[in-house]
């Protein structure tokens, strides 16, 4: 049994955003389990997954991990920079 496939479609490694959250979207094998920074993510019948992740200002490390039914795993680690500036209270 081979390790599952894991393709992260977005965001790109090193992406920069002005937002406080980022959409992580990708594809794995049908029936595999996916976690995003340790939190479970729904995987559809075709192996697609997506979830919004709240990030902090600065560099954020994101780990996407998939485990197939044979308990083989694969992970991808990448970083996203947030330049989000919170509004000042009036």
Secondary structure, 3 states (H helix, E strand, C coil): CCCCCEEEEECCCCEEECCCEEEEEEEECCCCEEEECCEEECECCCCEEEEEEECCCEEEEEEEEEECCCCCEEEEEEEEEECCCCCCCC
